Amino acid sequence: MAGGGPRYEKLEKAPIDAESLLLDVRKEKIDKVISQRTRTFTIVLDRLEDSFNMAAVLRTCEANGLQEVHIIVNPAAPFMPNSRVGQGCDKWLDVKLYKDFASCREHLKSRGFSLYASAIREDATSLYSMRFDSKIALIFGNERDGVSQEVLDGSDGTFWIPMRGFSQSLNISAAASACVTRAISWREEHLGRVGDLTEAEAQVLRDRFYMLAVKQRKRIFKKQPPARP
């Protein structure tokens, strides 16, 4: 689901000069967002069921500069984030869907990511002692059952969010929000930056975002004459 999914992909390729149709202030906003985007920190959602939670996590990730979110689909609950909660944030993200954890793990490990699953275990690492200066993916599990045993067996480690009250856990969307905020603030404090795209990656994203930012792109696209062979 590059760029939010099939409903956006056709318009991303529309034959229009998107840059010329945007005001400078809009292009400056897009360029600023891209300068703070990261592809070296990401979130994996394992078999979520609730559409509100799906959308809330996507919105948190987009707002904090994550470009990718990886989804292990629940066969009993299609990945359909609630549009009212998401507020269109999905169109700015690369949302990647997998039928199982094995394929997700293979993809991320091939790119050099370390995988840490959220789980309350005696040997789990506190979120507050983790470092975020390398490629890392945090995995959050199903609302009822947490991450699967397959995820636990295939991860590089587990982590937990220390609780200081009587409650011993958080809702999935709240937990993801706390972890993403912690990771991004850690990077800002220790690395002095969040964004880490190469110039080539930034340009690809810039072209896409310019196109998606044209509010009348669908109408303009329909008016374009067919391309000559």
BASE-145779 format. One line per field, with one value per residue: x, y, z of N, C-alpha, C in turn; residue number from 1. Coordinates in steps of 0.2 Angstrom, whole numbers, always signed. Layout:
! BASE-145779
n.u: X, ...
n.v: Y, ...
n.w: Z, ...
ca.u: X, ...
ca.v: Y, ...
ca.w: Z, ...
c.u: X, ...
c.v: Y, ...
c.w: Z, ...
torfi: NUM, ...
This chain:
! BASE-145779
n.u: +4, +9, +10, -2, -11, -21, -31, -25, -14, -16, -18, -6, +2, -2, -2, +2, +9, +12, +20, +19, +7, +5, +5, +19, +20, +14, +22, +34, +30, +28, +42, +48, +42, +47, +60, +61, +57, +58, +65, +71, +67, +53, +36, +28, +12, +4, -8, -20, -37, -46, -53, -52, -41, -31, -31, -28, -15, -8, -10, -3, +10, +13, +12, +23, +34, +37, +39, +36, +24, +21, +11, +4, -8, -23, -32, -46, -50, -50, -38, -43, -42, -51, -58, -62, -55, -42, -41, -36, -22, -16, -13, -1, +9, +19, +11, +13, +8, +7, +5, +9, +20, +32, +36, +36, +46, +57, +58, +61, +72, +81, +84, +92, +86, +83, +72, +60, +49, +34, +31, +26, +38, +49, +62, +62, +66, +67, +58, +63, +77, +81, +90, +90, +97, +100, +94, +78, +63, +48, +37, +19, +6, -9, -25, -31, -24, -10, +7, +10, +16, +25, +30, +37, +47, +54, +59, +72, +72, +63, +52, +46, +34, +37, +26, +18, +8, -8, -13, -7, -4, -6, -19, -17, -15, -12, -1, +8, +9, +15, +28, +33, +34, +43, +54, +57, +59, +71, +80, +80, +86, +99, +104, +102, +93, +79, +75, +81, +82, +89, +95, +90, +79, +72, +68, +60, +49, +46, +41, +30, +22, +19, +11, +0, -4, -11, -26, -37, -33, -39, -49, -42, -34, -43, -47, -36, -29, -28, -13, -1, +4
n.v: -6, +7, +24, +25, +17, +8, +17, +29, +27, +28, +41, +46, +44, +53, +63, +77, +93, +94, +102, +115, +119, +121, +132, +141, +141, +129, +120, +122, +118, +104, +101, +103, +93, +82, +83, +79, +65, +48, +32, +22, +19, +11, +4, -11, -19, -32, -42, -34, -30, -20, -6, +7, +7, +4, +15, +25, +22, +23, +37, +42, +38, +44, +58, +59, +58, +45, +35, +23, +9, -7, -21, -35, -45, -48, -63, -64, -51, -39, -27, -11, +4, +16, +29, +42, +43, +42, +53, +54, +52, +41, +42, +48, +39, +24, +10, -6, -22, -39, -57, -65, -66, -71, -67, -53, -52, -57, -47, -35, -39, -41, -28, -24, -22, -22, -32, -29, -35, -30, -35, -41, -47, -56, -55, -44, -28, -12, +1, +14, +12, +8, +11, +21, +23, +15, +4, +0, -9, -9, -20, -22, -31, -40, -34, -42, -54, -50, -50, -64, -81, -84, -72, -68, -78, -75, -63, -51, -47, -42, -29, -18, -6, +3, +4, +15, +16, +8, +1, -11, -11, -4, +2, -3, +7, +18, +13, +12, +25, +31, +24, +28, +41, +42, +36, +45, +57, +53, +51, +65, +71, +63, +62, +73, +75, +69, +66, +55, +52, +48, +59, +55, +47, +57, +65, +56, +55, +68, +71, +63, +68, +81, +78, +72, +82, +91, +97, +96, +85, +74, +78, +86, +76, +68, +76, +77, +74, +58, +49, +49, +35
n.w: +0, -5, -2, +4, -2, -14, -18, -20, -28, -43, -45, -41, -51, -61, -76, -73, -69, -54, -45, -50, -48, -34, -20, -14, +0, +3, -3, +4, +17, +14, +10, +23, +31, +24, +27, +40, +40, +43, +39, +46, +58, +63, +65, +69, +67, +74, +69, +72, +78, +80, +71, +75, +83, +73, +65, +73, +77, +65, +62, +73, +70, +57, +61, +69, +60, +55, +41, +36, +40, +46, +43, +49, +44, +51, +49, +52, +53, +43, +37, +40, +43, +53, +45, +50, +62, +57, +48, +35, +35, +31, +17, +16, +20, +19, +19, +23, +19, +26, +25, +35, +49, +46, +33, +35, +44, +37, +27, +34, +41, +30, +27, +37, +50, +68, +78, +90, +101, +109, +126, +141, +151, +161, +157, +148, +141, +147, +140, +142, +143, +131, +115, +101, +89, +78, +65, +69, +73, +81, +88, +90, +98, +95, +101, +111, +114, +113, +106, +95, +98, +88, +84, +96, +96, +85, +86, +90, +103, +118, +124, +137, +143, +157, +171, +182, +190, +196, +185, +173, +160, +143, +132, +114, +105, +113, +119, +108, +104, +115, +114, +101, +103, +113, +106, +95, +102, +109, +98, +94, +105, +106, +94, +87, +77, +67, +54, +41, +28, +12, -1, -14, -9, -3, -14, -22, -13, -12, -25, -25, -14, -18, -28, -21, -14, -22, -22, -32, -40, -45, -53, -62, -68, -75, -85, -93, -109, -118, -117, -131, -141
ca.u: +0, +13, +7, -8, -15, -23, -35, -20, -8, -17, -17, +1, +5, -6, +2, +1, +14, +10, +24, +17, +0, +5, +8, +26, +20, +12, +29, +39, +28, +30, +49, +50, +40, +51, +67, +60, +55, +63, +64, +76, +63, +46, +31, +24, +6, +3, -15, -25, -44, -50, -51, -50, -34, -27, -31, -24, -7, -6, -10, +3, +17, +13, +13, +30, +39, +38, +37, +33, +21, +21, +5, +3, -15, -27, -37, -53, -52, -46, -35, -47, -42, -57, -56, -63, -49, -36, -41, -32, -15, -13, -10, +6, +13, +20, +8, +15, +4, +10, +0, +11, +25, +38, +37, +37, +52, +62, +59, +64, +79, +85, +86, +96, +82, +82, +65, +58, +41, +31, +28, +28, +41, +55, +69, +60, +70, +63, +58, +67, +84, +83, +93, +86, +102, +101, +87, +74, +56, +44, +31, +14, +2, -17, -28, -33, -19, -3, +10, +10, +22, +30, +34, +41, +52, +57, +61, +78, +71, +56, +53, +40, +33, +36, +20, +19, +1, -10, -13, -1, -4, -10, -22, -12, -14, -9, +6, +12, +10, +21, +34, +35, +36, +50, +60, +58, +63, +78, +84, +82, +91, +105, +107, +101, +89, +75, +75, +87, +81, +94, +92, +86, +73, +68, +65, +54, +44, +43, +36, +23, +18, +17, +5, -5, -6, -15, -33, -41, -29, -43, -53, -37, -32, -49, -47, -30, -30, -24, -6, +0, +9
ca.v: +0, +13, +30, +24, +11, +8, +23, +35, +26, +30, +48, +48, +44, +57, +67, +84, +96, +96, +107, +122, +120, +122, +138, +141, +140, +122, +116, +123, +113, +97, +100, +102, +87, +77, +83, +75, +59, +42, +25, +18, +17, +9, +0, -17, -21, -40, -45, -30, -31, -14, -1, +13, +7, +4, +22, +29, +21, +26, +44, +44, +37, +50, +64, +59, +57, +38, +35, +16, +5, -14, -24, -42, -45, -53, -66, -63, -44, -35, -20, -6, +9, +20, +35, +47, +43, +43, +59, +55, +52, +35, +44, +51, +34, +18, +5, -13, -28, -46, -62, -68, -63, -73, -63, -47, -52, -57, -40, -30, -41, -40, -21, -23, -20, -26, -32, -29, -36, -28, -40, -40, -53, -54, -53, -38, -22, -6, +6, +19, +10, +7, +15, +21, +25, +11, +3, -4, -10, -11, -24, -22, -36, -41, -31, -47, -59, -48, -53, -71, -84, -84, -65, -69, -83, -73, -56, -50, -46, -39, -23, -16, +1, +3, +7, +18, +16, +1, -2, -14, -11, +1, +1, -4, +14, +22, +10, +14, +32, +32, +22, +32, +48, +41, +35, +51, +62, +50, +53, +72, +72, +60, +62, +80, +75, +64, +64, +52, +50, +51, +64, +51, +45, +63, +67, +52, +57, +75, +70, +60, +72, +86, +76, +71, +89, +95, +95, +94, +81, +69, +82, +88, +70, +66, +81, +76, +70, +52, +49, +46, +30
ca.w: +0, -5, -2, +7, -5, -21, -20, -21, -33, -49, -45, -40, -58, -65, -80, -72, -66, -48, -42, -53, -45, -27, -17, -11, +7, +4, -5, +10, +22, +12, +11, +30, +33, +21, +30, +46, +39, +44, +36, +50, +64, +61, +69, +66, +70, +73, +69, +76, +76, +80, +66, +78, +85, +67, +62, +78, +77, +58, +63, +78, +66, +52, +64, +72, +55, +52, +34, +35, +45, +43, +45, +49, +43, +55, +44, +54, +54, +37, +39, +37, +48, +53, +41, +54, +66, +53, +45, +29, +36, +27, +11, +17, +23, +16, +23, +20, +22, +25, +27, +41, +52, +43, +27, +37, +47, +31, +23, +38, +43, +24, +27, +43, +56, +74, +79, +97, +102, +116, +130, +149, +153, +166, +153, +144, +142, +148, +134, +144, +143, +124, +111, +94, +84, +73, +62, +74, +72, +87, +86, +95, +96, +95, +107, +116, +115, +112, +100, +94, +100, +82, +84, +101, +94, +79, +87, +93, +110, +120, +128, +140, +146, +164, +174, +189, +193, +197, +178, +171, +153, +140, +125, +109, +102, +118, +120, +102, +104, +120, +112, +96, +105, +116, +101, +91, +107, +110, +92, +94, +110, +106, +87, +85, +71, +66, +47, +39, +21, +7, -6, -18, -6, -2, -20, -23, -8, -13, -31, -23, -9, -22, -32, -17, -11, -27, -20, -38, -44, -48, -58, -67, -71, -79, -91, -97, -115, -117, -120, -137, -141
c.u: +4, +9, +0, -13, -17, -27, -31, -16, -9, -16, -10, +5, +2, -1, +1, +7, +12, +13, +21, +10, -1, +8, +15, +25, +18, +19, +34, +36, +29, +37, +51, +48, +45, +58, +67, +57, +60, +61, +68, +72, +56, +42, +28, +18, +4, -5, -20, -32, -48, -48, -49, -43, -29, -26, -27, -17, -5, -5, -4, +10, +18, +15, +20, +35, +41, +36, +34, +29, +20, +15, +5, -4, -18, -33, -44, -55, -47, -44, -38, -47, -48, -55, -57, -57, -43, -35, -36, -25, -12, -10, -3, +11, +14, +17, +9, +12, +7, +5, +2, +18, +32, +40, +39, +44, +58, +63, +63, +71, +84, +88, +90, +92, +83, +75, +64, +51, +39, +28, +31, +31, +47, +61, +68, +64, +65, +63, +63, +75, +86, +86, +90, +91, +104, +94, +84, +67, +53, +38, +26, +9, -6, -20, -30, -27, -11, +0, +10, +17, +27, +34, +39, +48, +57, +60, +68, +78, +64, +57, +46, +40, +32, +30, +21, +13, -1, -11, -7, +0, -8, -13, -16, -10, -10, -2, +11, +13, +16, +28, +37, +37, +43, +55, +62, +62, +70, +82, +85, +87, +98, +108, +106, +96, +84, +75, +81, +86, +87, +91, +88, +79, +69, +65, +60, +48, +41, +39, +30, +19, +16, +11, -1, -8, -10, -22, -38, -38, -34, -47, -48, -35, -37, -49, -41, -31, -26, -17, -5, +5, +15
c.v: +6, +19, +30, +19, +13, +14, +29, +33, +28, +37, +51, +48, +48, +62, +74, +87, +99, +102, +114, +124, +121, +129, +136, +138, +132, +118, +117, +118, +106, +96, +99, +96, +81, +77, +80, +68, +54, +36, +20, +16, +16, +5, -6, -19, -28, -41, -41, -32, -25, -9, +5, +13, +7, +11, +26, +28, +24, +34, +46, +43, +43, +56, +65, +58, +50, +38, +28, +13, -2, -17, -31, -43, -50, -56, -65, -55, -40, -28, -15, +0, +14, +27, +42, +48, +45, +49, +60, +54, +46, +37, +46, +45, +28, +12, -2, -18, -35, -51, -65, -65, -65, -69, -56, -47, -53, -51, -36, -32, -40, -33, -19, -20, -25, -26, -33, -30, -33, -34, -39, -47, -51, -52, -47, -32, -16, -2, +11, +18, +8, +12, +15, +24, +21, +9, -2, -4, -12, -14, -24, -27, -35, -38, -36, -52, -56, -51, -61, -74, -84, -77, -65, -73, -80, -66, -56, -49, -43, -33, -22, -9, +1, +7, +9, +18, +8, -3, -5, -14, -5, -1, +1, +3, +18, +20, +12, +21, +34, +30, +26, +39, +47, +40, +41, +56, +59, +52, +61, +74, +70, +61, +69, +81, +69, +61, +61, +49, +53, +56, +61, +49, +51, +65, +63, +54, +63, +75, +68, +64, +78, +84, +75, +77, +93, +93, +93, +90, +76, +72, +83, +81, +67, +70, +80, +72, +64, +52, +46, +40, +32
c.w: +0, -6, +0, +4, -12, -23, -22, -27, -40, -50, -44, -47, -63, -69, -79, -68, -59, -44, -44, -50, -38, -25, -14, -4, +8, +2, +1, +16, +20, +13, +18, +33, +31, +25, +37, +46, +40, +41, +41, +57, +61, +66, +65, +70, +69, +74, +73, +73, +76, +75, +69, +80, +79, +65, +67, +78, +70, +59, +68, +74, +61, +56, +67, +67, +53, +45, +32, +41, +42, +47, +44, +49, +47, +50, +46, +55, +49, +40, +36, +42, +47, +50, +46, +59, +63, +50, +39, +29, +32, +20, +11, +19, +18, +20, +20, +23, +21, +28, +33, +43, +49, +37, +30, +40, +42, +28, +28, +40, +37, +24, +33, +49, +61, +76, +87, +98, +109, +120, +137, +151, +157, +163, +148, +146, +143, +142, +136, +144, +135, +120, +104, +89, +79, +70, +67, +72, +79, +85, +92, +93, +96, +102, +113, +118, +115, +106, +100, +97, +94, +82, +90, +100, +89, +80, +90, +101, +111, +124, +132, +142, +153, +167, +181, +193, +194, +190, +176, +163, +150, +134, +120, +106, +106, +119, +114, +102, +109, +117, +106, +98, +109, +111, +97, +96, +108, +104, +92, +99, +109, +99, +84, +79, +71, +59, +45, +32, +17, +2, -11, -15, -5, -8, -22, -19, -10, -19, -29, -18, -13, -25, -27, -14, -15, -25, -26, -42, -48, -54, -64, -71, -76, -85, -95, -103, -115, -120, -126, -137, -144
torfi: 1, 2, 3, 4, 5, 6, 7, 8, 9, 10, 11, 12, 13, 14, 15, 16, 17, 18, 19, 20, 21, 22, 23, 24, 25, 26, 27, 28, 29, 30, 31, 32, 33, 34, 35, 36, 37, 38, 39, 40, 41, 42, 43, 44, 45, 46, 47, 48, 49, 50, 51, 52, 53, 54, 55, 56, 57, 58, 59, 60, 61, 62, 63, 64, 65, 66, 67, 68, 69, 70, 71, 72, 73, 74, 75, 76, 77, 78, 79, 80, 81, 82, 83, 84, 85, 86, 87, 88, 89, 90, 91, 92, 93, 94, 95, 96, 97, 98, 99, 100, 101, 102, 103, 104, 105, 106, 107, 108, 109, 110, 111, 112, 113, 114, 115, 116, 117, 118, 119, 120, 121, 122, 123, 124, 125, 126, 127, 128, 129, 130, 131, 132, 133, 134, 135, 136, 137, 138, 139, 140, 141, 142, 143, 144, 145, 146, 147, 148, 149, 150, 151, 152, 153, 154, 155, 156, 157, 158, 159, 160, 161, 162, 163, 164, 165, 166, 167, 168, 169, 170, 171, 172, 173, 174, 175, 176, 177, 178, 179, 180, 181, 182, 183, 184, 185, 186, 187, 188, 189, 190, 191, 192, 193, 194, 195, 196, 197, 198, 199, 200, 201, 202, 203, 204, 205, 206, 207, 208, 209, 210, 211, 212, 213, 214, 215, 216, 217, 218, 219, 220, 221, 222, 223, 224, 225, 226, 227, 228, 229
